[in-house]
């Protein structure tokens, strides 16, 4: 057995279950845009099968084709045979990393990311000096590059790095007068360094419901970007660090305001340590008390509705992929929106269709991600909504990019931000 085949031999039976029916072609957002067989799950699994049969090797081309995926999980949800194609494609990426190593750019980025102190310093500096490089756009929390930046399309609309990270804006423990419970808030990178307004909304909403909050200072990236790129060993380092930090926090629950971060704690961490019974048991214990914020507010806290003020707006909802098909949380955000007086909710045609962000996919393949995004923007526009609500910072940034590029006036915010506005309106 050659080396490349050995790296994939454990998924040979799972690959064989794919009957190549092509149902995945109907839902794959990338295939819809470029119409090539290698873009769809069936094509990628055929390529992995060719490696297993000894008819192909793990080459640069293999690596590139495995990376041509937004990891939206739509193929797995559609498959009539129950083939988890998204997980098998991820195994293909993992085999490519073991065989060829990480892409040099990703390797350097992840090396920075793994150094918590240096990473924190770099993003703080980006927040302080960002205005020199980025020009703010009026009306939205959005910026565009003043000068060309390596790896970044000049047209792309981004969100600015915060001048002060979220965890530096608050004490580690945020107390309330008569706490009903205590939660540990996993902020994640995007909320801590970019969308601090989402983090502030989470804190204010929890306080409005008499929940005490702790934000462990030593928490780090959930590791999902590393894991989804195929570097399992580095992902384990991130996971182990966060497990150790959060299992020593005296909290009843763990909350995250990002579907991908919540999925890391709830699903990825226990799977990562399948070969380490002790760490897997510890990961499972944390997974059982981890909730995405809307899930937590609806299912655990039973959030207060008696003191909500009026928010007069038409709102539509975009379901992030890792919310809809990862942790399967879609009804709870809508329950929050339905509870806010004055909100008129209009469902778009395909709320759970990928927006095209796909983590780093939109950086590496901006033109394709924009085409996927344009479909999402057209769906949003058809609702005539004033506001797009979502539950993911990455989706928010990509949707704002699409709204600006398509000349649309709507803004995109997190669901919890609308709830925060309603509580504030109730006070006044």
Long-range contacts (C-beta under 8 A, 24 or more apart in sequence): 2-54, 2-57, 3-99, 4-51, 4-57, 4-58, 4-95, 4-99, 5-51, 5-52, 5-54, 7-58, 7-94, 7-95, 7-98, 7-99, 8-48, 8-51, 8-52, 8-91, 8-92, 8-95, 9-52, 11-48, 11-88, 11-91, 12-52, 14-83, 14-84, 14-88, 15-45, 15-48, 15-49, 15-52, 15-88, 16-49, 17-81, 17-82, 17-83, 18-42, 18-45, 18-79, 18-81, 18-83, 18-85, 19-81, 20-46, 21-80, 21-81, 23-78, 23-79, 23-80, 24-74, 24-75, 24-78, 24-79, 24-85, 26-78, 27-74, 27-75, 27-77, 27-78, 28-74, 28-75, 29-70, 29-72, 29-74, 29-353, 29-354, 29-356, 29-372, 29-375, 30-68, 30-69, 30-70, 30-368, 30-372, 32-372, 32-375, 33-368, 33-371, 33-372, 34-368, 38-65, 38-68, 39-68, 40-75, 41-75, 41-76, 41-79, 41-85, 41-86, 41-89, 44-69, 44-85, 44-88, 44-89, 44-92, 45-83, 45-85, 45-88, 45-89, 47-92, 48-88, 48-91, 48-92, 51-95, 58-95, 58-96, 58-99, 58-100, 60-100, 62-92, 62-96, 63-93, 63-96, 63-100, 63-103, 66-92, 66-93, 66-96, 66-230, 67-93, 67-361, 67-364, 68-365, 69-358, 69-361, 70-321, 70-354, 70-356, 70-357, 70-358, 70-359, 70-361, 70-369, 70-372, 71-228, 71-321, 71-358, 71-359, 71-361, 72-321, 72-325, 72-354, 72-358, 73-321, 73-322, 73-325, 73-326, 74-321, 74-325, 74-353, 74-354, 76-325, 77-325, 90-227, 90-228, 90-230, 92-230, 93-228, 93-229, 93-230, 94-230, 94-231, 94-232, 95-230, 96-230, 97-229, 97-230, 97-231, 97-232, 102-229, 102-230, 102-231, 105-151, 106-229, 106-360, 110-225, 110-226, 110-229, 110-231, 110-234, 113-221, 113-225, 113-226, 114-234, 114-237, 114-238, 116-218, 116-220, 116-241, 119-221, 120-165, 123-161, 123-165, 123-189, 123-193, 124-165, 126-161, 126-193, 127-160, 127-161, 127-162, 127-163, 127-164, 127-165, 127-193, 128-163, 130-160, 130-161, 131-160, 134-158, 134-160, 136-160, 137-404, 139-411, 140-400, 140-404, 140-411, 141-195, 141-197, 141-400, 142-400, 142-401, 142-404, 151-363, 152-363, 153-366, 155-366, 155-405, 156-366, 156-401, 157-397, 157-400, 157-401, 157-404, 157-405, 158-397, 158-401, 159-194, 159-195, 159-393, 159-396, 159-397, 159-400, 160-194, 161-193, 161-194, 162-193, 162-194, 162-196, 164-196, 165-192, 165-193, 165-196, 166-191, 166-192, 166-193, 166-196, 166-199, 166-200, 166-215, 167-192, 167-215, 167-217, 169-196, 169-200, 170-203, 170-215, 172-214, 172-215, 172-216, 172-217, 173-212, 173-213, 173-214, 174-203, 174-207, 174-212, 174-213, 174-214, 174-215, 175-212, 176-207, 176-210, 176-211, 176-212, 177-210, 178-210, 179-210, 179-211, 179-212, 180-209, 180-210, 180-211, 180-301, 181-211, 181-212, 181-252, 181-253, 181-301, 182-211, 182-212, 182-213, 182-214, 182-250, 182-251, 182-252, 183-211, 183-212, 183-213, 183-214, 183-251, 183-252, 183-253, 183-254, 183-255, 183-296, 184-213, 184-214, 184-215, 184-216, 184-246, 184-249, 184-251, 184-253, 184-254, 184-255, 185-213, 185-214, 185-215, 185-254, 185-255, 185-256, 186-219, 186-222, 186-242, 186-246, 186-254, 186-255, 186-256, 186-261, 186-265, 186-290, 187-215, 187-219, 187-257, 188-221, 188-222, 188-256, 188-257, 188-258, 188-260, 188-261, 188-393, 189-221, 190-258, 190-393, 190-394, 190-397, 191-257, 191-258, 191-393, 194-393, 194-397, 195-393, 195-396, 195-414, 197-417, 198-257, 198-393, 198-414, 198-416, 198-417, 199-257, 200-420, 201-414, 201-416, 201-417, 201-419, 201-420, 202-255, 202-257, 202-293, 202-416, 204-420, 204-423, 204-424, 205-293, 205-297, 205-303, 205-416, 205-419, 205-420, 205-423, 206-255, 208-304, 208-307, 208-423, 209-297, 209-301, 209-303, 209-304, 211-301, 214-249, 214-251, 216-245, 216-246, 216-249, 218-245, 219-245, 219-246, 220-245, 222-256, 222-260, 222-261, 222-264, 222-265, 223-264, 223-268, 224-260, 224-261, 224-263, 224-264, 224-268, 224-359, 225-359, 225-360, 227-264, 227-268, 227-272, 228-359, 229-360, 232-272, 235-268, 235-272, 236-272, 236-273, 239-264, 239-268, 239-269, 239-272, 239-273, 239-283, 240-279, 242-269, 243-269, 243-279, 243-282, 243-283, 243-286, 246-286, 247-282, 247-285, 247-286, 252-289, 253-289, 253-290, 253-291, 253-296, 253-300, 254-286, 254-289, 254-290, 254-291, 255-290, 255-291, 255-292, 255-293, 255-296, 256-290, 256-291, 256-292, 256-293, 257-292, 257-293, 257-391, 257-414, 257-416, 258-292, 258-391, 258-392, 258-393, 258-394, 259-292, 259-320, 259-321, 259-322, 259-323, 259-326, 259-327, 259-329, 259-391, 259-392, 260-320, 260-322, 260-326, 260-359, 260-392, 260-394, 262-290, 262-291, 262-292, 262-295, 262-322, 262-327, 262-329, 263-322, 263-326, 263-327, 265-290, 266-290, 266-327, 267-326, 267-327, 292-323, 292-327, 292-329, 292-332, 292-391, 293-391, 293-416, 294-329, 294-332, 294-333, 294-335, 294-336, 294-391, 294-415, 294-416, 295-327, 295-329, 295-332, 297-332, 297-336, 297-416, 297-419, 298-331, 298-332, 298-335, 298-336, 299-332, 303-336, 303-339, 303-419, 305-339, 307-423, 307-426, 307-427, 308-339, 308-340, 308-341, 308-419, 308-422, 308-423, 308-425, 308-426, 309-341, 309-422, 309-423, 309-424, 309-425, 309-426, 309-427, 309-428, 310-341, 310-342, 310-422, 310-425, 311-340, 311-341, 311-342, 311-343, 311-418, 311-421, 311-422, 311-425, 312-342, 313-342, 313-343, 313-344, 313-385, 313-386, 313-387, 314-343, 314-344, 314-345, 314-346, 314-383, 314-384, 314-385, 314-386, 314-387, 315-343, 315-344, 315-345, 315-346, 315-385, 315-386, 315-387, 315-388, 315-389, 315-418, 316-345, 316-346, 316-347, 316-348, 316-351, 316-380, 316-383, 316-385, 316-387, 316-388, 316-389, 317-345, 317-347, 317-348, 317-351, 317-388, 317-389, 317-390, 317-415, 318-348, 318-351, 318-355, 318-376, 318-380, 318-388, 318-389, 318-390, 318-395, 318-399, 318-412, 319-351, 319-352, 319-390, 319-391, 320-355, 320-390, 320-391, 320-392, 320-394, 320-395, 321-352, 321-354, 322-392, 323-391, 323-392, 324-351, 324-352, 325-352, 329-391, 333-389, 333-391, 333-415, 336-415, 336-416, 336-418, 336-419, 337-389, 337-415, 337-418, 340-418, 340-419, 340-422, 341-422, 343-418, 346-383, 346-384, 346-385, 347-383, 348-379, 348-380, 348-382, 348-383, 348-385, 349-379, 349-382, 350-379, 353-379, 355-395, 355-398, 355-399, 355-402, 356-398, 356-402, 357-392, 357-394, 357-395, 357-397, 357-398, 359-394, 362-398, 369-398, 370-401, 370-402, 370-405, 373-398, 373-399, 373-401, 373-402, 373-405, 374-402, 374-405, 374-406, 376-402, 377-402, 377-403, 377-405, 377-406, 377-408, 378-406, 380-408, 380-410, 381-406, 381-408, 385-410, 386-410, 387-411, 387-412, 387-413, 387-418, 388-412, 388-413, 389-413, 389-414, 389-415, 389-418, 390-414, 390-415, 391-415
